[in-house]
Amino acid sequence: MHTDTERCVRAVQSKDARFDGWFFTAVLTTRIYCRPSCPVVPPKPGNMTFYPSAAACQQAGFRACKRCRPDTSPGSPEWNRRADLTARAMRLIADGVVDREGVPGLADRLGYSTRQVERQLLAELGAGPLALARAQRAQTARLLIETTPLPMADLAFAAGFSSIRTFNDTVREVYALSPSELRTRAPRNRTTGTAPGALSLRLPFRTPLNPDNLFGHLAATAVPGVEEWRDGAYRRTLRLPYGHGIVALTPHPDHIACRLTLSDLRDLTVAISRCRRLLDLDADPTAIDDQLRADPLLAPLVDKAPGRRVPRTVDEAEFAVRAVLGQQVSTAAARTHAARLVTAHGDPVDDPEGGLTHLFPSTGALAAVDPETLAMPRTRRTTFTTLVAHLADGSVNLGVECDWAETRARLLDLPGFGPWTADVIAMRALGDPDAFLPTDLGIRRAAAELGLPSTPAALTARATAWRPWRAYAVQYLWATDDHPINFLPV
């Protein structure tokens, strides 16, 4: 979008927050870059130039605006909508792969050479993987500086910097302030938390956001010990690269309140990325709802409760296992099966607030489970053991870098995997916004009630007009039922 100068100028002049994260405005006279909704008086069009990423602005010598704080914009919805090389690379960078494995590790996961990945990102985003990761580290550093009392030396390494000097230089270059000055300017009411590594932050999103089905789904299917709904917040444990964490997510009209307790602060960037992915916070609800509203039978559902998101996951392998456990049983039975696995094979954790006791078992631990101990039909045991064996040895990869179509085909090749299981994993674990569930009983009931075709083939044909947002259409169709997944818990 940043190449459409006229459209970008209109967005800046109208301070349209819908475009925050889509592009960044760099002001030639002040050498500052802003989000489109920056509250200051817009500069003259001739003094504006536009970039596709904050990293590109920094590469060009611009520093972040202290007023609108462009690094707190929602992420671009492009990286959740697309499945090409650039989108897969951006999802991996957000997950901290460059910091942990370097650019060669990023390229290896994508199946391309380092040169190809760098060239593709530079062409589309104006910055290579190192610059994009550096911009992310700067954002994490600012967050830690303003929300924790950590000493600067500890903070620098927690943010992913290799040296204190690099940390100081980067913060000064991006924000035009030293780390100490940045902390001095921060609000005085920052939360330090009562446990080591605890901090509070706000997760932005594009409005509207309907929390009912989003948090309702997560709470209704919560696995005891791993997840819970408490005091208006969804809480769960997180398995992270350097340790573990506990997160509490509370919906508010203009943000999601996120309270994180981490055993290792180096996991902060990854934890934030996975929480945003869980709640689908980088989606563009205006574009999605406008297309679905074009269908006269869906329009009333969209108008009644716009801004529905797809509830996703913080751990793709965990969700795939839970999808198998939930085959042909009720939500309560699926939770019971999962809770037994957690108690027997999950890693115990200490929850300062009580209620959460374990991490969901790793694929390695599940691969060692004796099938005879599983209280389920023999055919589903085979499905379960086959899936976890393929996840454990890497022959099935559900990571953010995977190709959606190829992964769905691999899942369908496994015994016991039909279209419903493969598609629900594609929708909620892989993040495919066009995944569709025409065989789902709830979808067929909703279709019949609305006057849509109720047979899978006919409904799939009708849903062609909803592409590439069929996963969101599923949320609106499910919402016609009075199942607990559709309601925000009291």
Solvent accessible surface area in square Angstrom, and as a share of the most:
residue,aa,sasa,rsa
1,M,58,0.26
2,H,50,0.22
3,T,111,0.65
4,D,64,0.33
5,T,77,0.45
6,E,120,0.54
7,R,107,0.39
8,C,0,0.00
9,V,18,0.10
10,R,134,0.49
11,A,5,0.04
12,V,11,0.06
13,Q,94,0.42
14,S,76,0.49
15,K,76,0.32
16,D,25,0.13
17,A,59,0.46
18,R,112,0.41
19,F,29,0.12
20,D,4,0.02
21,G,6,0.06
22,W,57,0.20
23,F,0,0.00
24,F,18,0.08
25,T,3,0.02
26,A,0,0.00
27,V,14,0.08
28,L,82,0.41
29,T,94,0.55
30,T,68,0.40
31,R,97,0.35
32,I,41,0.21
33,Y,1,0.00
34,C,12,0.07
35,R,41,0.15
36,P,1,0.01
37,S,24,0.16
38,C,10,0.06
39,P,68,0.43
40,V,56,0.32
41,V,133,0.76
42,P,43,0.27
43,P,33,0.21
44,K,149,0.63
45,P,70,0.44
46,G,67,0.64
47,N,43,0.22
48,M,14,0.06
49,T,40,0.23
50,F,18,0.07
51,Y,51,0.19
52,P,23,0.15
53,S,10,0.06
54,A,18,0.14
55,A,2,0.02
56,A,3,0.02
57,C,0,0.00
58,Q,14,0.06
59,Q,112,0.50
60,A,39,0.30
61,G,51,0.49
62,F,8,0.03
63,R,82,0.30
64,A,4,0.03
65,C,12,0.07
66,K,86,0.37
67,R,156,0.57
68,C,12,0.07
69,R,78,0.29
70,P,1,0.01
71,D,18,0.09
72,T,39,0.23
73,S,17,0.11
74,P,8,0.05
75,G,29,0.28
76,S,17,0.11
77,P,10,0.06
78,E,30,0.13
79,W,36,0.13
80,N,25,0.13
81,R,88,0.32
82,R,44,0.16
83,A,34,0.27
84,D,65,0.34
85,L,25,0.12
86,T,1,0.00
87,A,0,0.00
88,R,32,0.12
89,A,0,0.00
90,M,30,0.13
91,R,14,0.05
92,L,0,0.00
93,I,5,0.03
94,A,34,0.26
95,D,15,0.08
96,G,4,0.04
97,V,0,0.00
98,V,8,0.05
99,D,57,0.29
100,R,67,0.24
101,E,73,0.33
102,G,24,0.23
103,V,10,0.06
104,P,94,0.59
105,G,13,0.12
106,L,0,0.00
107,A,4,0.03
108,D,114,0.59
109,R,95,0.35
110,L,7,0.04
111,G,66,0.63
112,Y,90,0.34
113,S,56,0.36
114,T,48,0.28
115,R,180,0.66
116,Q,74,0.33
117,V,0,0.00
118,E,67,0.30
119,R,132,0.48
120,Q,75,0.33
121,L,1,0.01
122,L,102,0.51
123,A,87,0.68
124,E,54,0.24
125,L,4,0.02
126,G,31,0.30
127,A,0,0.00
128,G,16,0.15
129,P,2,0.01
130,L,109,0.54
131,A,15,0.12
132,L,13,0.06
133,A,1,0.01
134,R,58,0.21
135,A,15,0.12
136,Q,34,0.15
137,R,39,0.14
138,A,0,0.00
139,Q,72,0.32
140,T,8,0.04
141,A,0,0.00
142,R,15,0.06
143,L,24,0.12
144,L,0,0.00
145,I,0,0.00
146,E,18,0.08
147,T,21,0.12
148,T,7,0.04
149,P,85,0.53
150,L,41,0.20
151,P,81,0.51
152,M,45,0.20
153,A,43,0.34
154,D,80,0.41
155,L,0,0.00
156,A,0,0.00
157,F,98,0.41
158,A,11,0.08
159,A,5,0.04
160,G,32,0.31
161,F,6,0.03
162,S,100,0.65
163,S,41,0.26
164,I,72,0.37
165,R,191,0.70
166,T,59,0.34
167,F,0,0.00
168,N,55,0.28
169,D,78,0.41
170,T,3,0.02
171,V,0,0.00
172,R,133,0.49
173,E,98,0.44
174,V,2,0.01
175,Y,14,0.05
176,A,41,0.32
177,L,23,0.11
178,S,14,0.09
179,P,8,0.05
180,S,69,0.45
181,E,82,0.37
182,L,12,0.06
183,R,44,0.16
184,T,86,0.50
185,R,146,0.53
186,A,6,0.04
187,P,80,0.51
188,R,190,0.69
189,N,129,0.66
190,R,68,0.25
191,T,66,0.38
192,T,68,0.39
193,G,33,0.32
194,T,146,0.85
195,A,20,0.15
196,P,124,0.78
197,G,23,0.22
198,A,11,0.09
199,L,1,0.01
200,S,38,0.24
201,L,19,0.10
202,R,152,0.56
203,L,3,0.02
204,P,36,0.23
205,F,17,0.07
206,R,8,0.03
207,T,79,0.46
208,P,55,0.35
209,L,27,0.13
210,N,17,0.09
211,P,34,0.21
212,D,48,0.25
213,N,3,0.01
214,L,0,0.00
215,F,0,0.00
216,G,0,0.00
217,H,16,0.07
218,L,6,0.03
219,A,17,0.13
220,A,21,0.16
221,T,29,0.17
222,A,4,0.03
223,V,1,0.01
224,P,68,0.43
225,G,13,0.12
226,V,0,0.00
227,E,8,0.03
228,E,33,0.15
229,W,56,0.20
230,R,74,0.27
231,D,135,0.70
232,G,33,0.31
233,A,7,0.05
234,Y,1,0.00
235,R,6,0.02
236,R,10,0.04
237,T,1,0.00
238,L,2,0.01
239,R,81,0.29
240,L,13,0.07
241,P,56,0.35
242,Y,86,0.33
243,G,26,0.25
244,H,60,0.27
245,G,1,0.01
246,I,9,0.05
247,V,0,0.00
248,A,3,0.02
249,L,0,0.00
250,T,35,0.20
251,P,28,0.18
252,H,77,0.34
253,P,126,0.79
254,D,86,0.45
255,H,21,0.09
256,I,0,0.00
257,A,29,0.23
258,C,2,0.01
259,R,93,0.34
260,L,0,0.00
261,T,32,0.19
262,L,5,0.03
263,S,70,0.45
264,D,34,0.17
265,L,28,0.14
266,R,115,0.42
267,D,1,0.00
268,L,0,0.00
269,T,22,0.13
270,V,4,0.03
271,A,0,0.00
272,I,28,0.14
273,S,26,0.17
274,R,52,0.19
275,C,0,0.00
276,R,30,0.11
277,R,28,0.10
278,L,3,0.01
279,L,0,0.00
280,D,0,0.00
281,L,0,0.00
282,D,25,0.13
283,A,5,0.04
284,D,18,0.10
285,P,4,0.02
286,T,39,0.23
287,A,43,0.34
288,I,4,0.02
289,D,6,0.03
290,D,78,0.41
291,Q,60,0.27
292,L,0,0.00
293,R,82,0.30
294,A,84,0.65
295,D,10,0.05
296,P,101,0.63
297,L,57,0.28
298,L,0,0.00
299,A,18,0.14
300,P,83,0.52
301,L,28,0.14
302,V,0,0.00
303,D,85,0.44
304,K,176,0.75
305,A,15,0.12
306,P,48,0.30
307,G,0,0.00
308,R,24,0.09
309,R,1,0.00
310,V,0,0.00
311,P,0,0.00
312,R,4,0.02
313,T,9,0.05
314,V,11,0.06
315,D,40,0.21
316,E,28,0.13
317,A,23,0.18
318,E,8,0.04
319,F,22,0.09
320,A,0,0.00
321,V,1,0.00
322,R,42,0.15
323,A,9,0.07
324,V,0,0.00
325,L,1,0.01
326,G,19,0.19
327,Q,24,0.10
328,Q,176,0.78
329,V,50,0.29
330,S,68,0.44
331,T,45,0.26
332,A,68,0.53
333,A,35,0.27
334,A,21,0.16
335,R,79,0.29
336,T,62,0.36
337,H,28,0.12
338,A,2,0.02
339,A,21,0.16
340,R,132,0.48
341,L,9,0.05
342,V,2,0.01
343,T,100,0.58
344,A,72,0.56
345,H,62,0.28
346,G,11,0.10
347,D,64,0.33
348,P,109,0.68
349,V,16,0.09
350,D,130,0.67
351,D,20,0.10
352,P,85,0.53
353,E,78,0.35
354,G,32,0.31
355,G,42,0.41
356,L,4,0.02
357,T,65,0.38
358,H,35,0.16
359,L,12,0.06
360,F,10,0.04
361,P,7,0.05
362,S,41,0.27
363,T,33,0.19
364,G,46,0.44
365,A,36,0.28
366,L,3,0.01
367,A,49,0.38
368,A,87,0.68
369,V,10,0.06
370,D,76,0.39
371,P,54,0.34
372,E,107,0.48
373,T,97,0.56
374,L,12,0.06
375,A,64,0.49
376,M,17,0.07
377,P,72,0.46
378,R,163,0.60
379,T,109,0.64
380,R,24,0.09
381,R,43,0.16
382,T,66,0.38
383,T,4,0.02
384,F,0,0.00
385,T,40,0.23
386,T,29,0.17
387,L,0,0.00
388,V,2,0.01
389,A,49,0.38
390,H,58,0.26
391,L,20,0.10
392,A,49,0.38
393,D,104,0.54
394,G,50,0.48
395,S,46,0.30
396,V,6,0.03
397,N,68,0.35
398,L,8,0.04
399,G,20,0.20
400,V,18,0.10
401,E,12,0.05
402,C,10,0.06
403,D,52,0.27
404,W,23,0.08
405,A,78,0.61
406,E,89,0.40
407,T,7,0.04
408,R,80,0.29
409,A,52,0.40
410,R,112,0.41
411,L,0,0.00
412,L,61,0.30
413,D,123,0.63
414,L,13,0.07
415,P,65,0.41
416,G,52,0.50
417,F,15,0.06
418,G,28,0.27
419,P,78,0.49
420,W,83,0.29
421,T,6,0.03
422,A,0,0.00
423,D,13,0.07
424,V,8,0.05
425,I,0,0.00
426,A,3,0.02
427,M,0,0.00
428,R,20,0.07
429,A,1,0.00
430,L,3,0.01
431,G,2,0.02
432,D,27,0.14
433,P,4,0.03
434,D,15,0.08
435,A,7,0.05
436,F,8,0.03
437,L,1,0.00
438,P,22,0.14
439,T,60,0.35
440,D,18,0.09
441,L,111,0.55
442,G,22,0.21
443,I,0,0.00
444,R,96,0.35
445,R,147,0.53
446,A,2,0.02
447,A,0,0.00
448,A,65,0.50
449,E,127,0.57
450,L,43,0.22
451,G,56,0.54
452,L,7,0.04
453,P,42,0.26
454,S,44,0.29
455,T,76,0.44
456,P,43,0.27
457,A,84,0.65
458,A,42,0.32
459,L,0,0.00
460,T,53,0.31
461,A,70,0.54
462,R,81,0.30
463,A,0,0.00
464,T,84,0.49
465,A,73,0.56
466,W,1,0.00
467,R,122,0.45
468,P,50,0.31
469,W,25,0.09
470,R,31,0.11
471,A,0,0.00
472,Y,6,0.02
473,A,0,0.00
474,V,0,0.00
475,Q,3,0.01
476,Y,1,0.00
477,L,0,0.00
478,W,28,0.10
479,A,28,0.22
480,T,42,0.24
481,D,61,0.31
482,D,115,0.60
483,H,64,0.29
484,P,86,0.54
485,I,21,0.11
486,N,9,0.05
487,F,110,0.46
488,L,66,0.33
489,P,39,0.24
490,V,191,1.10
